[in-house]
Amino acid sequence: MERFVTLASRLTFILPFKGRWLANGQTEGCRPIVGGTPLHHALRARSPSPSRGGWHSRILLALILLLASFAVPAQAERVKDLGTFQGVRPNQLTGYGIVVGLAGTGDDSLQYATEGMKGVVSRFGLTLPQGINPALKNAAAVLVTADLPAFSKPGQRLDITVSALGKAKSLRGGTLILTPLRGADNEIYAMAQGNLAVGGLGVSGADGSQVSVNIPSAGRIPGGATVERAVATGFDTAPTLTFNLAEADLTTALRVADGINRAFGDRRARAMDAVSVTIDAIPGAEDRILMMGMIENIEIAPADAPAKVIVNARTGTVVINGAVRIHPAAVAHGKLTVSVNESPRIVQPAPFSRGQTAQEESSNISIDEQKKPMVNFKGGASLADIVKAVNAIGASPADMVAILEALKQAGAMKAELVVL
């Protein structure tokens, strides 16, 4: 038994390294292990004879195979990073409220704020007289928004965003009065209240000058809402689960289904289309949660993104992904600059000629054409080749847009050209 423990202690620092063992006991692809013994040498030196217990070597080999089964392909990603389960999603909440305690930067006589304040004071048995405008400079009508995560339970806290609705110049220093937050079905799911954290600042002078830093008319309240009602997801009663990819791709959907089937050893997952993967569900919430957690941590290699070129014509931004390839083509791009310089001069009449002073136009037109070398794209040119060629001819972002459009029209670029 002592021999088995000694070998296991050697394996603890041999297994984490990547590379391969050479015949001379050295390593290739990783740093040398000082004072260690190569795995195949250790097995040869330490493996006991059958008479002394051959089960030691069998346990070691089983351990090695188990650790090897955890190896994942290069650039593998977890299933949970590729999409979400249908029904397990956040829900948007919205509410209308009043922020008080402002330093004279509120809505003043805005009718929305006045009506909102009437509703607030009516909770305490107070009634504003008819025809009286309170001129609420220290209050502002606001809209409150929040996201209710899936599986949220009553009593949990939510972060909320508060935005001015009317003429309020700043919400800095304000406090949100108790506000109900409603969902799309008009039911109340949370209650919000608290002091605002405003990252902006606005200052105005008596002469009308103003200085504004960021946006002072919006702020946040971390943990400013309390969940009052849970949203039923229905994931524990449906006969099947559906996993939806964030980006539609047939190859990735097939790989997700295949990865789930290999992990569970059956054919419970099926790719329905480029987005959805249907999974036969285990009955019972506890078992279903366990299965969903296992599926989320399965690692697969998603399909490569399709070749795409994104062009923002307004800013001149061009983004080319690594899948873009150029077929054989030759590109010559020149720049023609036409300059017109106007130099008018004043002409005076001769003395005693009763002439009039006149302006004589003088124009100078010049043409400057820059000669750029022709660039030859060989077949299968990669992203690095494209960037190098464009820099060689000195093309600006606007010129690059014209070159890419011409390559697309010539059929030399097999990629989707998206113009924003």
C-alpha positions as CSV (number, residue, x, y, z in Angstrom):
1,M,0.0,0.0,0.0
2,E,2.9,2.3,0.6
3,R,4.1,1.9,-3.0
4,F,0.7,3.0,-4.3
5,V,0.7,6.2,-2.1
6,T,4.2,7.1,-3.4
7,L,3.1,6.8,-7.0
8,A,0.0,8.9,-6.4
9,S,2.0,11.7,-4.9
10,R,4.1,11.8,-8.1
11,L,1.0,12.0,-10.2
12,T,-0.2,15.1,-8.5
13,F,2.4,17.2,-10.2
14,I,2.7,15.3,-13.4
15,L,-1.0,15.3,-14.6
16,P,-1.6,19.1,-14.7
17,F,1.1,19.7,-17.3
18,K,0.4,19.7,-21.1
19,G,2.7,18.4,-23.7
20,R,4.2,14.9,-24.4
21,W,6.8,12.7,-22.8
22,L,10.0,11.9,-24.8
23,A,11.9,8.6,-24.6
24,N,14.7,10.2,-22.6
25,G,12.4,11.3,-19.8
26,Q,12.2,15.0,-21.0
27,T,9.1,16.9,-21.8
28,E,8.1,18.7,-25.0
29,G,5.5,21.6,-25.0
30,C,5.9,22.5,-21.3
31,R,8.6,23.4,-18.8
32,P,10.7,20.6,-17.4
33,I,9.7,19.0,-14.2
34,V,12.5,19.1,-11.7
35,G,12.8,16.1,-9.5
36,G,9.9,14.3,-11.1
37,T,9.6,11.0,-13.1
38,P,7.8,10.7,-16.5
39,L,4.5,9.1,-16.2
40,H,5.3,6.0,-18.4
41,H,8.6,5.6,-16.5
42,A,6.8,5.8,-13.2
43,L,4.3,3.2,-14.3
44,R,7.1,0.9,-15.4
45,A,9.2,1.4,-12.3
46,R,6.3,1.2,-9.8
47,S,3.9,-1.2,-11.3
48,P,3.7,-4.2,-9.0
49,S,3.9,-7.7,-10.1
50,P,0.6,-9.7,-10.5
51,S,1.5,-11.7,-7.4
52,R,1.8,-8.5,-5.3
53,G,-1.5,-7.0,-6.4
54,G,-2.1,-6.1,-10.1
55,W,-5.2,-4.0,-9.1
56,H,-2.9,-1.1,-8.3
57,S,-2.0,-0.5,-12.0
58,R,-5.7,-1.0,-13.0
59,I,-6.8,1.7,-10.6
60,L,-4.1,4.1,-11.9
61,L,-5.1,3.5,-15.5
62,A,-8.7,4.0,-14.7
63,L,-7.8,7.3,-12.9
64,I,-5.8,8.4,-16.0
65,L,-8.7,7.6,-18.3
66,L,-11.1,9.4,-16.1
67,L,-9.0,12.6,-16.0
68,A,-8.5,12.4,-19.8
69,S,-12.3,12.3,-20.3
70,F,-12.5,15.8,-18.9
71,A,-10.4,17.2,-21.7
72,V,-12.3,19.7,-23.8
73,P,-11.7,20.9,-27.4
74,A,-9.8,24.1,-28.1
75,Q,-11.9,27.3,-27.8
76,A,-14.7,25.4,-26.1
77,E,-17.5,27.4,-24.5
78,R,-20.1,26.5,-21.9
79,V,-23.6,26.0,-23.1
80,K,-24.9,28.6,-20.7
81,D,-22.8,31.2,-22.5
82,L,-24.4,30.4,-25.8
83,G,-28.1,31.0,-24.9
84,T,-30.8,30.5,-22.4
85,F,-33.6,28.1,-21.6
86,Q,-37.0,29.2,-22.9
87,G,-39.1,30.8,-20.1
88,V,-36.1,31.4,-17.9
89,R,-35.7,35.1,-18.6
90,P,-36.1,38.5,-16.8
91,N,-39.2,40.6,-17.0
92,Q,-39.4,44.4,-17.3
93,L,-41.1,46.4,-14.6
94,T,-42.2,50.1,-14.8
95,G,-43.7,52.5,-12.4
96,Y,-44.6,56.2,-12.0
97,G,-43.5,58.0,-8.9
98,I,-42.5,61.3,-7.3
99,V,-39.0,62.3,-6.2
100,V,-38.9,64.8,-3.3
101,G,-36.1,66.7,-1.5
102,L,-34.7,68.5,-4.6
103,A,-32.8,71.8,-4.2
104,G,-35.2,73.8,-6.3
105,T,-34.5,71.8,-9.5
106,G,-37.9,70.1,-9.7
107,D,-40.8,70.3,-12.0
108,D,-42.3,73.5,-10.5
109,S,-45.9,73.8,-11.7
110,L,-45.9,70.7,-14.0
111,Q,-49.4,69.2,-13.9
112,Y,-48.0,65.6,-13.8
113,A,-46.0,66.4,-10.6
114,T,-49.0,68.1,-9.0
115,E,-51.4,65.2,-9.6
116,G,-48.7,62.8,-8.4
117,M,-48.2,64.7,-5.2
118,K,-52.0,64.7,-4.6
119,G,-51.9,60.9,-4.8
120,V,-49.0,60.8,-2.4
121,V,-50.5,63.0,0.3
122,S,-53.9,61.3,0.0
123,R,-52.3,58.2,1.5
124,F,-51.9,60.1,4.7
125,G,-55.5,61.5,4.7
126,L,-54.5,65.0,3.3
127,T,-56.3,66.7,0.4
128,L,-55.0,69.6,-1.6
129,P,-57.7,72.3,-2.1
130,Q,-59.1,72.7,-5.5
131,G,-57.5,75.3,-7.8
132,I,-54.3,75.5,-5.6
133,N,-51.0,75.0,-7.4
134,P,-48.4,74.1,-4.9
135,A,-45.5,75.0,-7.3
136,L,-43.4,72.0,-6.4
137,K,-39.9,73.2,-7.1
138,N,-38.5,70.5,-4.8
139,A,-40.4,67.6,-6.3
140,A,-40.3,65.9,-9.7
141,A,-42.4,63.4,-11.6
142,V,-40.3,60.3,-12.6
143,L,-40.5,57.0,-14.3
144,V,-39.0,54.0,-12.5
145,T,-37.7,51.0,-14.4
146,A,-36.3,47.7,-13.2
147,D,-35.6,44.1,-14.5
148,L,-37.2,41.2,-12.5
149,P,-34.8,38.2,-12.9
150,A,-36.1,34.7,-13.4
151,F,-36.9,32.8,-10.2
152,S,-37.0,36.0,-8.1
153,K,-38.7,35.5,-4.8
154,P,-40.7,37.9,-2.5
155,G,-38.3,39.8,-0.3
156,Q,-35.4,39.9,-2.7
157,R,-34.0,43.3,-3.7
158,L,-33.7,44.8,-7.2
159,D,-31.7,47.7,-8.6
160,I,-33.9,50.4,-10.2
161,T,-33.3,53.4,-12.5
162,V,-35.2,56.6,-12.0
163,S,-35.6,59.1,-14.8
164,A,-37.2,62.6,-14.8
165,L,-40.4,62.8,-16.8
166,G,-41.0,66.6,-16.9
167,K,-39.0,69.8,-16.5
168,A,-36.8,68.8,-13.6
169,K,-33.2,69.9,-14.2
170,S,-31.6,67.6,-11.7
171,L,-32.5,64.7,-9.4
172,R,-29.4,65.0,-7.3
173,G,-30.2,64.7,-3.5
174,G,-33.7,63.5,-4.2
175,T,-35.7,60.7,-2.5
176,L,-38.1,58.4,-4.3
177,I,-41.4,58.0,-2.5
178,L,-42.9,54.5,-2.3
179,T,-43.8,53.5,-5.9
180,P,-45.4,50.3,-7.2
181,L,-43.7,48.6,-10.2
182,R,-46.0,46.8,-12.6
183,G,-45.4,44.2,-15.3
184,A,-46.8,43.9,-18.8
185,D,-50.0,42.4,-17.3
186,N,-50.5,45.5,-15.1
187,E,-49.9,43.5,-11.9
188,I,-47.7,44.8,-9.1
189,Y,-44.5,42.8,-8.7
190,A,-42.3,45.1,-6.7
191,M,-42.3,48.3,-4.6
192,A,-39.6,50.9,-4.9
193,Q,-38.3,53.6,-2.6
194,G,-35.0,55.1,-1.6
195,N,-32.4,57.8,-2.0
196,L,-31.0,58.4,-5.5
197,A,-27.4,58.1,-6.6
198,V,-27.0,60.6,-9.5
199,G,-23.7,60.7,-11.4
200,G,-24.5,63.9,-13.3
201,L,-24.3,67.6,-12.2
202,G,-26.1,70.6,-13.6
203,V,-25.6,74.3,-12.7
204,S,-27.3,77.3,-14.2
205,G,-26.6,81.1,-13.7
206,A,-28.9,84.1,-13.5
207,D,-27.9,85.2,-17.0
208,G,-29.1,81.9,-18.4
209,S,-25.7,80.2,-18.8
210,Q,-25.6,76.5,-17.9
211,V,-23.0,73.9,-17.2
212,S,-24.0,70.2,-17.3
213,V,-21.8,67.2,-16.5
214,N,-23.2,63.8,-17.7
215,I,-27.0,63.5,-17.2
216,P,-28.2,64.9,-13.9
217,S,-31.9,64.1,-14.7
218,A,-31.5,60.3,-14.2
219,G,-30.1,58.2,-11.4
220,R,-30.1,54.8,-9.8
221,I,-31.0,53.2,-6.5
222,P,-29.1,50.0,-5.8
223,G,-31.4,47.6,-4.1
224,G,-34.1,50.2,-4.2
225,A,-37.0,47.8,-4.9
226,T,-38.4,44.8,-3.0
227,V,-40.0,41.9,-4.9
228,E,-43.6,41.3,-3.8
229,R,-44.7,38.6,-6.2
230,A,-42.9,35.8,-8.1
231,V,-43.3,35.1,-11.8
232,A,-44.3,31.5,-12.7
233,T,-41.9,30.2,-15.3
234,G,-43.6,26.9,-15.9
235,F,-40.3,25.1,-16.5
236,D,-41.1,22.3,-14.0
237,T,-44.4,21.3,-15.7
238,A,-43.7,21.4,-19.4
239,P,-43.0,18.0,-21.0
240,T,-39.9,19.3,-22.7
241,L,-37.2,22.0,-22.2
242,T,-36.2,24.3,-25.0
243,F,-32.8,25.8,-25.1
244,N,-32.5,28.9,-27.4
245,L,-29.2,30.1,-28.8
246,A,-28.4,33.8,-28.6
247,E,-27.3,33.7,-32.3
248,A,-28.9,31.5,-34.9
249,D,-26.5,28.9,-36.3
250,L,-27.4,25.4,-37.5
251,T,-24.0,23.9,-36.8
252,T,-23.9,25.2,-33.2
253,A,-27.4,24.0,-32.6
254,L,-26.4,20.5,-33.8
255,R,-23.3,20.6,-31.7
256,V,-25.3,21.6,-28.6
257,A,-27.7,18.7,-29.1
258,D,-24.9,16.3,-29.7
259,G,-23.0,17.5,-26.6
260,I,-26.1,17.0,-24.4
261,N,-26.7,13.5,-25.8
262,R,-23.1,12.5,-25.2
263,A,-23.1,13.8,-21.7
264,F,-26.3,11.9,-20.7
265,G,-25.7,8.8,-22.9
266,D,-29.0,8.9,-24.7
267,R,-30.9,10.8,-27.5
268,R,-32.9,13.2,-25.3
269,A,-31.8,16.4,-27.2
270,R,-32.8,17.3,-30.7
271,A,-32.0,20.5,-32.8
272,M,-35.4,21.8,-34.0
273,D,-33.9,24.7,-36.0
274,A,-31.0,27.1,-36.1
275,V,-32.0,28.5,-32.6
276,S,-33.9,25.9,-30.6
277,V,-32.8,22.7,-29.1
278,T,-35.6,20.6,-27.5
279,I,-34.7,18.3,-24.6
280,D,-36.9,15.6,-23.1
281,A,-37.4,16.8,-19.5
282,I,-37.2,14.7,-16.3
283,P,-40.4,15.1,-14.3
284,G,-40.1,16.9,-11.0
285,A,-38.6,20.4,-10.2
286,E,-35.6,19.1,-8.3
287,D,-34.5,16.6,-10.9
288,R,-35.1,19.1,-13.7
289,I,-33.0,21.8,-12.0
290,L,-30.2,19.2,-11.6
291,M,-30.4,18.4,-15.3
292,M,-30.5,22.1,-16.4
293,G,-27.4,22.8,-14.3
294,M,-25.5,19.9,-15.9
295,I,-26.5,21.0,-19.4
296,E,-25.4,24.6,-18.7
297,N,-21.9,23.4,-17.8
298,I,-21.4,21.2,-20.9
299,E,-18.6,22.6,-23.0
300,I,-18.7,22.5,-26.8
301,A,-16.9,24.2,-29.7
302,P,-19.4,26.6,-31.4
303,A,-19.3,27.0,-35.1
304,D,-17.1,29.7,-36.6
305,A,-18.9,33.0,-37.3
306,P,-19.9,33.6,-40.9
307,A,-17.7,35.9,-43.0
308,K,-19.0,39.4,-42.4
309,V,-17.8,43.0,-43.0
310,I,-19.5,45.8,-40.9
311,V,-19.3,49.3,-42.3
312,N,-20.5,52.4,-40.5
313,A,-20.8,55.0,-43.2
314,R,-21.4,57.8,-40.8
315,T,-18.2,57.4,-38.7
316,G,-16.1,55.6,-41.3
317,T,-15.6,52.6,-39.0
318,V,-14.9,49.3,-40.7
319,V,-14.8,45.9,-38.9
320,I,-13.7,42.7,-40.6
321,N,-14.0,39.4,-38.8
322,G,-11.4,36.6,-39.2
323,A,-13.5,34.5,-41.5
324,V,-13.3,36.9,-44.4
325,R,-11.3,35.6,-47.4
326,I,-10.4,37.3,-50.6
327,H,-10.3,35.5,-53.9
328,P,-7.6,36.5,-56.5
329,A,-8.1,40.2,-57.4
330,A,-6.0,43.3,-58.2
331,V,-6.8,46.6,-56.5
332,A,-5.5,50.1,-57.6
333,H,-6.8,53.0,-55.6
334,G,-5.9,56.6,-56.4
335,K,-6.8,59.9,-54.9
336,L,-7.7,62.9,-57.1
337,T,-7.8,66.3,-55.4
338,V,-9.1,69.4,-57.3
339,S,-8.4,72.8,-55.7
340,V,-10.0,76.0,-56.8
341,N,-8.3,79.2,-55.5
342,E,-10.2,82.5,-56.0
343,S,-8.1,85.6,-55.9
344,P,-10.2,88.6,-56.8
345,R,-8.6,92.0,-57.3
346,I,-9.9,95.5,-57.5
347,V,-9.4,97.5,-60.7
348,Q,-9.4,101.3,-60.6
349,P,-10.5,103.4,-63.6
350,A,-8.1,105.9,-65.3
351,P,-8.0,109.4,-63.9
352,F,-10.7,111.8,-65.2
353,S,-12.2,108.9,-67.2
354,R,-15.5,108.8,-65.3
355,G,-15.1,105.1,-65.0
356,Q,-16.1,103.0,-62.0
357,T,-14.2,100.8,-59.7
358,A,-14.7,97.1,-60.5
359,Q,-13.7,93.7,-59.2
360,E,-11.8,91.4,-61.5
361,E,-12.2,87.7,-60.8
362,S,-9.0,85.6,-60.8
363,S,-9.3,81.8,-60.4
364,N,-6.6,79.2,-60.1
365,I,-7.5,75.6,-60.6
366,S,-5.1,72.8,-59.8
367,I,-5.4,69.1,-59.9
368,D,-3.3,66.7,-57.7
369,E,-3.5,63.0,-58.4
370,Q,-1.7,60.7,-56.1
371,K,-0.3,57.6,-57.7
372,K,-0.7,54.5,-55.6
373,P,0.7,51.0,-56.4
374,M,-1.6,48.3,-57.5
375,V,-2.1,45.6,-54.9
376,N,-2.6,41.9,-56.0
377,F,-4.7,39.8,-53.6
378,K,-3.8,36.2,-53.9
379,G,-6.4,33.5,-53.5
380,G,-7.4,32.9,-49.8
381,A,-6.0,36.2,-48.5
382,S,-6.7,36.4,-44.8
383,L,-7.6,39.4,-42.6
384,A,-4.0,40.2,-41.9
385,D,-3.3,40.3,-45.7
386,I,-6.2,42.6,-46.2
387,V,-5.1,45.0,-43.5
388,K,-1.5,45.0,-44.8
389,A,-2.6,45.7,-48.4
390,V,-4.9,48.5,-47.4
391,N,-2.1,50.2,-45.3
392,A,0.3,49.8,-48.3
393,I,-1.9,51.9,-50.6
394,G,-2.6,54.4,-47.8
395,A,-6.3,54.1,-47.9
396,S,-8.4,56.0,-45.4
397,P,-11.5,54.4,-43.7
398,A,-13.7,56.0,-46.3
399,D,-11.5,54.7,-49.1
400,M,-11.6,51.2,-47.5
401,V,-15.4,51.3,-47.7
402,A,-15.1,51.9,-51.5
403,I,-12.5,49.2,-51.9
404,L,-14.6,46.6,-50.0
405,E,-17.7,47.5,-51.9
406,A,-15.9,47.1,-55.2
407,L,-14.4,43.7,-54.2
408,K,-17.9,42.6,-53.2
409,Q,-19.3,43.7,-56.6
410,A,-16.4,42.0,-58.4
411,G,-17.2,38.7,-56.6
412,A,-13.7,38.6,-55.1
413,M,-15.0,38.9,-51.5
414,K,-17.3,36.1,-50.3
415,A,-18.7,37.8,-47.2
416,E,-21.8,39.6,-46.1
417,L,-21.3,43.4,-46.3
418,V,-23.4,45.2,-43.7
419,V,-23.7,49.0,-43.9
420,L,-24.9,50.6,-40.8
